[in-house]
């Protein structure tokens, strides 16, 4: 019932699969989520819609080598324009 040749072929296939998975470089991940980013590296969600100023904080080296958090210097969102701003006008809140 258990053929030694079939077991050897199955073990060989498992070994080849392990070697390929171990040493062959992987391709890019299929589930990788792409996000629109500004030139400063932050998302559109961190930029003010009306003024375009960035509300994110970045870490930099401060006095005596300590890290401090300061506001991002970006003053206008320069990334891709969202489709809802191109094709549809905002419904809420009413402007009149």
C-alpha positions as CSV (number, residue, x, y, z in Angstrom):
1,X,0.0,0.0,0.0
2,X,2.8,2.4,0.8
3,X,5.1,2.3,-2.2
4,X,8.7,3.2,-1.3
5,X,9.1,4.9,-4.7
6,X,6.1,7.2,-4.1
7,X,7.5,8.1,-0.7
8,X,10.9,8.9,-2.2
9,X,9.3,11.1,-4.9
10,X,7.2,12.9,-2.3
11,X,10.2,13.5,-0.1
12,X,12.1,14.8,-3.1
13,X,9.4,17.2,-4.0
14,X,9.2,18.5,-0.4
15,X,13.0,18.9,-0.4
16,X,13.0,20.8,-3.7
17,X,10.2,23.1,-2.4
18,X,12.1,23.8,0.7
19,X,15.3,24.6,-1.2
20,X,13.4,26.9,-3.6
21,X,11.7,28.7,-0.8
22,X,14.9,29.1,1.1
23,X,17.2,30.3,-1.6
24,X,15.2,31.8,-4.4
25,X,14.4,35.6,-3.8
26,X,10.8,36.5,-3.3
27,X,8.8,38.8,-5.5
28,X,7.0,41.9,-4.2
29,X,4.1,41.2,-1.8
30,X,0.7,41.0,-3.6
31,X,-1.1,42.5,-0.6
32,X,1.1,45.5,-0.3
33,X,-1.1,48.6,0.3
34,X,-0.1,51.7,-1.7
35,X,-0.7,55.0,-0.1
36,X,-0.5,58.5,-1.6
37,X,2.3,60.4,0.0
38,X,3.4,64.0,-0.1
39,X,6.9,65.1,-0.8
40,X,7.5,65.2,2.9
41,X,6.6,61.5,3.2
42,X,3.3,61.9,5.1
43,X,-0.2,60.9,4.0
44,X,-2.9,63.2,2.8
45,X,-4.7,62.5,6.1
46,X,-2.0,64.5,8.0
47,X,-2.5,67.6,5.8
48,X,-5.1,70.2,6.5
49,X,-7.7,70.3,3.6
50,X,-8.1,74.1,3.5
51,X,-4.5,75.4,4.1
52,X,-2.5,72.3,3.1
53,X,-0.2,72.5,6.1
54,X,1.2,69.3,7.5
55,X,0.2,68.4,11.1
56,X,2.7,65.5,11.5
57,X,5.6,65.6,13.9
58,X,9.1,64.4,13.1
59,X,11.9,63.5,15.5
60,X,15.2,65.3,15.2
61,X,18.4,65.6,17.2
62,X,18.1,68.5,19.7
63,X,20.2,70.1,22.3
64,X,22.9,67.8,23.9
65,X,22.2,65.0,21.4
66,X,18.7,64.4,22.8
67,X,15.8,63.6,20.4
68,X,12.9,66.1,20.2
69,X,9.6,66.2,18.3
70,X,9.0,69.2,16.0
71,X,6.3,69.9,13.5
72,X,6.8,69.1,9.9
73,X,7.9,72.0,7.7
74,X,5.6,71.0,4.8
75,X,3.2,73.9,3.9
76,X,1.3,72.3,1.0
77,X,0.3,68.8,0.0
78,X,2.1,67.9,-3.2
79,X,1.1,64.3,-3.6
80,X,-1.6,62.8,-6.0
81,X,-5.0,64.4,-5.9
82,X,-7.7,62.1,-4.5
83,X,-10.4,61.1,-7.0
84,X,-13.3,62.3,-4.9
85,X,-12.0,65.9,-5.1
86,X,-11.7,65.6,-8.9
87,X,-15.1,64.0,-9.8
88,X,-17.4,65.0,-6.9
89,X,-17.9,68.1,-4.9
90,X,-18.1,67.7,-1.1
91,X,-21.7,67.3,0.1
92,X,-21.3,68.1,3.8
93,X,-21.1,70.7,5.3
94,X,-23.2,73.0,3.0
95,X,-21.3,76.2,2.1
96,X,-24.4,78.4,1.7
